[in-house]
Amino acid sequence: MKLTTIIPTYNEVQNLSAVTAELFALGLDGLEILIVDDDSPDGTGQLADDLAQRYAGRFHVIHRTGQRGLGLAYRDGFRYALDAGADLIVQMDADFSHSPGYIPQFVARIQEGYDVVVGSRYVSGGELDEKWSLGRYLLSWWANSAYARPILRLQVKDATAGFKCWRRSTLLGIDLDTIRSNGYVFQVEMAYVCQRLGYRVLEIPIFFEDRRIGRSKMSIPVKLEAALRVWEVWWRHRHLRPPSTE
């Protein structure tokens, strides 16, 4: 089984070596890492190239220029991993807000028959780092529970979760060309499309740690813009239905 972990990066040079070491320390057979770097000015891309030489065949890099952003980075990463024959694909952040230690649990649960496993902050047992400010917590809660989920009638509790394990067939069943969000609402759009297509989604609780090093790119204006684009997601996919089995 080939498991590809996709990590989009922008100015993560201080975290990349450490997260790479923790991922490979899991000892999972078939684990590969794919870095999708958006032309980081801090040297993240060069470090990724160095790691690709050190872990030849197990560590891969996409250097993106021109139009950048989280959604496009993940779309490019998904396509690369699928073309390379990945059976399972994990998406995660580089900053340790998503602990690599959960990945073996993701793999075990998806093999029970789920199409995607989501590391969730908002199901029973999920936790947020106490270092989060009250304002940051309330905005995140509002975006999930009081805004995106009611508008889209989402069943998942953590609509903006960015820590997921995908089955190959699930990503192949999603027309990635129709996923157009290029900010953090990308996560909401993917969750909505999964639900509309009838995929089996499992949320498992995680502890969401505040980033260890560096500054968060999730500013309040970015979150507010993502919330406004939820309506675009609804309009774009409102007629989507599961494929006919007849």
N, C-alpha and C positions, 0 to 999 in steps of 0.2 A: 504494500500500500504506500503510495506516494502522498505525503502531506506537505503542502507548501504554505508557509506563513508569510503573508504580505504585510509589509510595514511601509506606509508612506512617510516620507521624511521631508522636513524643512528646518534647517538649523538644529539638528539633533546630534552633532558631533560628540557631545559630552555623554550621550546615552547609548550610542550605537554599539560600541564594543561590549558594554556590560550586558545589554539585552541579548546580543548575539550569543555571548557565553552562557547565559542562563537558558536560552532556548536549546542549544546543543547539549547542555548538561542534563536535559530531560531524558536523554537516551532513547528517544522515540525512533524506531526504524523508519527509514524513508523520509525523515524530516529535512526539508530544504527551506531556505530563507530567500525571499525576494524583496529587495529594497527598491522603492519607487521614489526617487529623489527629484524634487522640484527645483533643481539648480540652486541648492543652498549656498549662500555666500560664506558660510563658516567652515567649509571644507568637508561637510558630511559626505558629499559624492566621492571625493578622493579617498576618504577613509573606507567607504563602502567598496570601492575598487580594490583597495589593499586587502580587505577581508575576503573578497571574492578570490583573490590569488591564494590567500592562506587556506581557505576552505573550498578548494577547487571542486566544482561539480555539485556543491551543496549550498552555495551562496551565489546569488545572482543580483544584478543591478540593472535598473532602467533609469536612464538620465533623461528627464523631461525638460524641455524648454518651450518657449512660446506660451500658449494658454495653459495655465496651471490651475491647481485647486484639488481639494480632497476627492471630489466625485470623479473627476477625470483620472486622477492617479489610481483610484481603485478599479475603475473600468479597464484601464490599460494593464493593471496588475492581474486582474481576473483573466483577461484574454491571454496574457503571457502564460499564466499557470495552466489554463485549460489546454493551450496549444502544446505545452510541455508534458501533458499527460497526468496532471495532478488528479488524485482521487478525492482528496479532501483539501479544502482551502480555508485557512484561518486568516482573518483580518484583525489587526491590532495596532495599537499605538506604540511608539518607541520609548515613551517617557515613564514606563512602569506604572502608569495608572491601570494598565491591564497586566496583571501578573502572569508570566509564562506558566506558572505552576498550575493554572486551571486547564491548560490545554489537554493533558491526558484525560481529564474528566470529560471535556468536550468530545474527544474522540470516542470514548467509551459510550457516551450517551447517544451520539449520532449513529453509532453502529446498532443501536436498538431499533432503528427504523425511522428516525426523524430526518427531515430534509435540511434543517438548519438549527443549530444550537446557539442561543444568545446568552452572553454573560450579562446578567441584569442587576442593576442597582436597586430596582423597585419591586421585586418580588420578595416574599417572606424570606428573611435571612440575608438579603442584600444589604450592603452598608456603604455609606459615603464617608470619606476621610473627615474626621472632626476638624481638620484645618480649613475645610471649605467655609467661606463666610456665609452668613445667613442670607444675604442678598443673592449670592451665587446659587445656594440651595433652592431658594424660592423660585428663582428664574428657571432653573432646571425642572423643578416640580411642575411649574405652570406650563412650560413648553410641552411636557409629556402628558400630564394628567388633566390639565384644564384647557388645553388647546389642540395639539395634534391628534391625540387619541379620540376625543369626542368628534372632531370634524371628520376624521377618516374612519371612525368607528373601529379603531384598531383594538385587537384583543391583547396584543403584547403590552406589558406594563412599561417597558423601557423602549420607547419608540426611537430614541436617539442613540441607542447603544451602538458602540463601534467595535465591540469585541465579539466576534462571531465565528462559528465553524460551519462552512457550507459543504454540502454534498455536491460532487461534480455535476450530477444530473440536474440539481436544482438551478445552478448557474447557467447550465446549457438550456434549461427550460425558460429562463428569463431572457427576453430580448434586450441585451445590454444597450443596444442602440436606442431603445426607448427611454432609458434612464438618463435624464438630462441634467439633474441637479448637480451643481458643482461646488456646493458648500456643505455645511454640516447637515442640511436637510436631505442630502444624499441618503443618510441612514434611514430617515423617515420614508423616503420614496421606496427604498428596497424593502422595508417592512410592509408597506402598503401593497406593493406588487406581489410579494410572497403570499399575503393573505388573500388577495383577489384571485390568485391562481390556485389556491387551495393547498398550499404546501404545509407540511406538518412542522410546526415551530415549537421548540422547547426552550423555556427560559430557566436558567439555573442561577442561583444567587452568587454574587461576587462581592468582594470588598474593593471598592473603587478608590485607589490611593491617589492623593494629590501628587502631581509630578515631582520627582525627586530633584531634578536639575533643570534649569531653564524656565522660561515663562510660557504660560498657556497662550495658545493662539485663539482661544474661544472667548473673545471679548463680548461685552453686552451688545454692541451694535451688530456683531456677527450673529448672535443668537436671535436678535429681533428680526434681522433680515431672513433668517431661516424660518422663523415662525410665519412670516408673511407669505413665504413661498409654499407653505403647506396647501394653500388653496390651488396653486398651480398643479401640485401633485394630484389632488383630488380630480381636477378637471381633466388632466391628461389621461388618467387611468380609470375613469369612472365606469367605463363600459367593459373593462377587462373581466373575463370569466375563465374558470378552469377549462383546459382543453377537453373536448368531448372524448369519452371512452368508447363510443359506439363504432 
